[in-house]
């Protein structure tokens, strides 16, 4: 069977061009991808990967706060709940809901963080992160745990036997 070469060459060229364009993201796409990657890495305790997306002047604070994640604090889940681009396409605001607990207590906590992102030469970096709602303690805030005054009574019930 004799197939003309020109249509095959055009099809191959079009296919390669389409593949090349698939990797091009808008500014919003790049910002969202950076935010999702940072928060997933933070959830899994991979601070070294997170630092690739943190603005230089904030790396020390970020490291200090997030090193407890996975050690003193266990992250159960994190979810980007809000993503909003700035009007200039150079900034973005992201809200992240984080579910976490302290292994010694086991109580589940939920905290909402607000992150500000900035674009620098096409790459996106976290410039600030603050708690806006929920439980304190996730970002290294001092929390005093109250102990009950008296131990809880034993929850044993009287045994009732039928037929004795």
Residue, then its C-alpha position, 0 to 999 in steps of 0.5 A: x500500500x502506497x501512502x502519501x508522505x505529505x499528509x503523514x508529515x503534516x499530521x506528525x508536525x501538528x501532533x508535536x506542536x499540540x504536545x508542546x502547547x499542552x505544557x503552557x500554563x497561564x499565570x493563574x495555572x502556575x500559581x495554583x499549581x505552586x500552591x497545591x504542590x507546596x501544601x501537599x509537600x507540607x502535609x507530607x512533611x517534605x519541608x525541603x520541597x516546600x522551600x522551593x516555593x517560599x520567598x527567600x526572606x520567609x524561609x527561616x520562619x516557614x522552616x521553624x513553623x513547619x518542622x513540627x508538622x509530622x513530628x509534634x503535629x500530625x496533618x490529617x488533611x489539607x485542602x485549598x479552599x479558595x484561590x483568587x488571583x490579584x488584578x495584576x496577575x502578579x499576586x494571588x490569595x489562597x486559603x487552605x483548610x488543615x485538619x491536624x492533631x497532636x499524637x499525645x492528645x488525639x483531638x482533631x483540630x481544624x485551622x484555616x490558613x491564608x497564604x499570599x503568593x507573589x510571582x517573580x520571573x514567572x515562578x510563584x513564591x509564598x510570601x506570607x502565611x497566617x491563621x484566619x480561622x479555627x484552632x490555634x497551635x498549627x503555626x507554632x502559637x503557644x497553646x496551654x492545654x488544660x488538664x481536668x481537675x479530677x480524673x473521669x469516673x470509670x464507665x463500668x456498669x453493674x453486671x446483670x445476669x439473667x437466669x441465676 
